[in-house]
Amino acid sequence: MELVHRVRREVFVVEQGIAEEEEWDDLDPLCLHLLATGPGGEPLGTGRVVHGAPAREQAGRDGAVLLGRLAVLPAARGTGLGAALVREVERAARELGAREVELHAQVSAIGFYERLGYTARGPEYLDAGIPHRTMSRPLDGPGAA
């Protein structure tokens, strides 16, 4: 978790200016966390899967998990690592029995998620002072990886 937090701190707190108290929440201990590392073991990217009761509470329905805190360090951007992390979240979601992945995308990242088969829905809203939209993707049927 130290390496996961290092990536998130660099991307969200330092780079994007999100307050520490907004980045760290009580969901972290309940989530599945992914960590991508380089050949020397250095952290490059991370993401988390909110599942079970917390996902049901946030999504408002059964069968969904939430992809959150997806972060890739600047040196690894443009390499496909972000997409690989999303696909790994989807694989983990299937193993958890989910039928759908939901996420709360920064508006600037909507195109990235659309290229991976996610669809935006609902209005734009602020989260940590940054414009977001809710997006989702079914895990079976058309477009499933």
Disulfide bonds with the S-S distance in Angstrom:
none
